[in-house]
Amino acid sequence: MLYGRSIGTGPTVDLAADTRASTRGAHSPLGAAGVLLQSPIESGASVLGGSALATIGYFADIFCSYKKVARIAARTAIMHGVSDAVVPVANGEALFAKLQAQHPPLWMAGRGHNDMPEREVVAYAKQFVEAVLPDCDL
């Protein structure tokens, strides 16, 4: 399982989308059963400065998840606060639309970037893991 939150979703998407054979043996992300993204960013530049900065800083933006997310073969779940002022929910919605193997998303109405109830986040994550790994005893 791979998990990323906020800016951490950039490296998580990068790992999950990497289709090259790993030279690190059994720790290859190619074997990931699932990917869980919480408040994901489409690109670092767009979150920091909107579409203008994303266009200007295109070549320097290392977190271009919008270009990579469609390559993720593993089942992927996204949770996002609908009222998120740090990373607008449109980021999560756009990434979700590009997924190959979608898991029903969790859009939390009235919640922002840092006030998603832990109980609901953990329950969603648990439900996702149980759906991806049905023989897992959680």
Sine and cosine of phi, psi and omega as CSV:
sin_phi,cos_phi,sin_psi,cos_psi,sin_omega,cos_omega
0.00,0.00,0.67,-0.74,0.11,-0.99
-0.90,-0.43,0.64,-0.77,-0.02,-1.00
-0.68,-0.73,0.66,-0.75,0.09,-1.00
-0.57,-0.82,0.53,-0.84,0.03,-1.00
-0.79,-0.61,0.73,-0.68,0.08,-1.00
0.83,0.56,-0.84,-0.55,-0.01,-1.00
-0.90,0.44,-0.40,0.92,0.05,-1.00
-0.93,0.37,-0.23,0.97,0.05,-1.00
-0.96,0.29,-0.37,0.93,0.05,-1.00
-0.87,0.49,-0.84,0.54,0.04,-1.00
-0.90,0.43,-0.53,0.85,0.01,-1.00
-0.90,0.43,-0.72,0.70,0.04,-1.00
-0.89,0.45,-0.65,0.76,0.02,-1.00
-0.86,0.51,-0.73,0.68,0.02,-1.00
-0.89,0.45,-0.73,0.69,-0.07,-1.00
-0.92,0.38,-0.49,0.87,-0.04,-1.00
-1.00,0.05,-0.14,0.99,-0.04,-1.00
-0.95,0.32,0.91,-0.41,-0.03,-1.00
-0.99,-0.14,0.05,1.00,0.02,-1.00
-0.97,0.22,0.51,-0.86,0.07,-1.00
-0.91,0.41,0.67,-0.74,-0.03,-1.00
-0.99,0.17,0.60,-0.80,0.11,-0.99
-0.99,-0.10,0.05,1.00,-0.04,-1.00
-0.99,-0.16,0.19,0.98,0.07,-1.00
0.97,0.23,-0.72,-0.69,-0.15,-0.99
-0.93,0.36,-0.16,0.99,-0.04,-1.00
-1.00,-0.02,0.33,0.94,-0.01,-1.00
-0.93,0.37,0.70,-0.72,0.09,-1.00
-0.92,0.39,-0.21,0.98,0.03,-1.00
-0.89,0.46,-0.39,0.92,0.00,-1.00
-1.00,-0.06,0.12,0.99,-0.02,-1.00
-0.90,0.43,0.72,-0.69,0.01,-1.00
-0.99,0.15,-0.46,0.89,-0.03,-1.00
-0.31,-0.95,0.28,-0.96,-0.01,-1.00
-0.74,-0.67,0.80,-0.60,0.01,-1.00
-0.88,-0.47,0.86,-0.52,-0.04,-1.00
-0.88,-0.47,0.83,-0.56,0.02,-1.00
-0.93,-0.36,0.85,-0.52,-0.02,-1.00
0.79,0.61,0.82,0.58,-0.10,-0.99
-0.95,0.30,0.48,-0.88,0.05,-1.00
-0.98,-0.19,0.62,-0.78,0.10,-0.99
-0.96,0.28,-0.69,0.73,0.06,-1.00
-0.40,-0.91,0.51,-0.86,0.01,-1.00
-0.89,0.46,-0.68,0.73,-0.04,-1.00
-0.91,0.41,-0.63,0.78,-0.04,-1.00
-0.94,0.35,-0.55,0.84,0.04,-1.00
-0.94,0.34,-0.64,0.77,-0.03,-1.00
-0.96,0.28,-0.60,0.80,-0.11,-0.99
-0.62,-0.78,0.25,0.97,0.03,-1.00
0.98,0.18,-0.15,-0.99,-0.09,-1.00
-0.92,0.39,-0.48,0.88,0.01,-1.00
-0.90,0.43,-0.74,0.67,0.02,-1.00
-0.92,0.40,-0.58,0.81,0.02,-1.00
-0.88,0.47,-0.61,0.79,0.02,-1.00
-0.95,0.31,-0.73,0.68,-0.02,-1.00
-0.91,0.41,-0.68,0.73,-0.08,-1.00
-0.99,-0.10,0.35,0.94,-0.08,-1.00
-0.77,0.64,-0.72,0.69,-0.09,-1.00
-0.97,0.26,-0.34,0.94,0.00,-1.00
-0.99,-0.12,-0.13,0.99,-0.06,-1.00
-0.98,0.18,0.93,-0.37,-0.03,-1.00
-1.00,0.07,-0.24,0.97,-0.03,-1.00
-0.95,-0.32,0.93,0.37,0.01,-1.00
-1.00,-0.09,0.91,0.41,-0.05,-1.00
-0.88,0.48,-0.52,0.86,0.00,-1.00
-0.88,0.48,-0.42,0.91,0.02,-1.00
-1.00,0.03,-0.36,0.93,-0.15,-0.99
-0.96,-0.26,-0.46,0.89,-0.20,-0.98
-0.87,0.49,-0.50,0.86,0.01,-1.00
-0.93,0.38,-0.29,0.96,0.02,-1.00
-1.00,0.09,-0.13,0.99,-0.01,-1.00
-0.96,0.29,0.88,-0.48,-0.01,-1.00
-1.00,0.07,-0.48,0.88,-0.05,-1.00
-0.94,0.34,0.48,-0.88,0.09,-1.00
-0.85,0.53,0.71,-0.70,-0.11,-0.99
-0.77,-0.64,0.70,-0.71,0.02,-1.00
-0.89,-0.46,0.60,-0.80,0.03,-1.00
-0.78,-0.62,0.72,-0.69,0.15,-0.99
-0.81,-0.58,0.63,-0.77,-0.10,-1.00
-0.39,-0.92,0.64,-0.77,0.11,-0.99
-0.97,0.24,0.77,-0.63,-0.04,-1.00
-0.92,0.40,-0.49,0.87,-0.02,-1.00
-0.99,-0.16,0.41,0.91,-0.03,-1.00
-0.92,0.38,0.89,-0.45,0.02,-1.00
-1.00,-0.05,-0.22,0.98,0.01,-1.00
-1.00,0.09,-0.80,0.60,0.07,-1.00
-0.82,-0.57,0.99,-0.13,-0.05,-1.00
-0.80,0.60,0.59,-0.81,-0.04,-1.00
-0.84,0.54,-0.38,0.92,0.05,-1.00
-0.84,0.54,-0.49,0.87,0.07,-1.00
-0.88,0.48,-0.77,0.64,0.00,-1.00
-0.90,0.44,-0.66,0.75,0.00,-1.00
-0.90,0.44,-0.67,0.74,0.00,-1.00
-0.91,0.41,-0.66,0.75,0.03,-1.00
-0.92,0.39,-0.67,0.74,0.01,-1.00
-0.84,0.54,-0.66,0.75,-0.03,-1.00
-0.89,0.47,-0.41,0.91,-0.05,-1.00
-1.00,-0.09,-0.06,1.00,-0.08,-1.00
-0.94,0.34,0.61,-0.79,0.10,-1.00
-0.97,0.26,-0.73,0.69,-0.10,-0.99
-0.85,-0.52,1.00,0.05,-0.09,-1.00
-0.99,0.15,0.69,-0.73,0.20,-0.98
-0.97,-0.25,0.62,-0.79,-0.01,-1.00
-0.77,0.63,0.81,-0.59,-0.07,-1.00
-0.97,0.23,0.23,-0.97,0.10,-0.99
-0.87,-0.49,0.97,-0.25,0.08,-1.00
-0.99,-0.17,0.92,-0.38,-0.09,-1.00
-1.00,-0.05,0.97,-0.23,0.00,-1.00
-0.89,0.47,0.67,-0.74,0.06,-1.00
0.97,0.26,0.11,0.99,-0.03,-1.00
-0.92,-0.39,0.53,-0.85,-0.01,-1.00
-0.96,-0.30,-0.51,-0.86,-0.10,-1.00
-0.98,0.22,-0.61,0.79,-0.11,-0.99
-0.87,-0.49,0.30,0.95,0.00,-1.00
-0.79,-0.62,0.46,0.89,0.09,-1.00
-0.97,0.25,0.84,-0.55,-0.06,-1.00
-0.85,0.53,0.80,-0.60,-0.04,-1.00
-0.82,0.57,-0.65,0.76,-0.02,-1.00
-0.86,0.51,-0.68,0.73,0.00,-1.00
-0.95,0.32,-0.62,0.78,0.03,-1.00
-0.89,0.45,-0.73,0.69,-0.02,-1.00
-0.92,0.39,-0.64,0.77,0.02,-1.00
-0.89,0.45,-0.66,0.75,0.03,-1.00
-0.91,0.42,-0.71,0.71,0.01,-1.00
-0.88,0.48,-0.68,0.74,0.01,-1.00
-0.89,0.45,-0.70,0.71,0.02,-1.00
-0.88,0.48,-0.64,0.77,0.02,-1.00
-0.91,0.42,-0.75,0.67,0.00,-1.00
-0.87,0.49,-0.68,0.74,0.00,-1.00
-0.91,0.41,-0.53,0.85,0.04,-1.00
-0.95,0.30,-0.58,0.82,-0.02,-1.00
-0.99,0.14,-0.62,0.78,-0.02,-1.00
-0.86,-0.51,0.97,0.26,-0.13,-0.99
-0.87,0.49,-0.36,0.93,0.00,-1.00
-1.00,-0.02,0.05,1.00,-0.01,-1.00
-0.98,0.19,0.75,-0.66,0.01,-1.00
-0.99,-0.12,0.97,-0.22,-0.02,-1.00
-0.99,-0.17,0.00,0.00,0.00,0.00
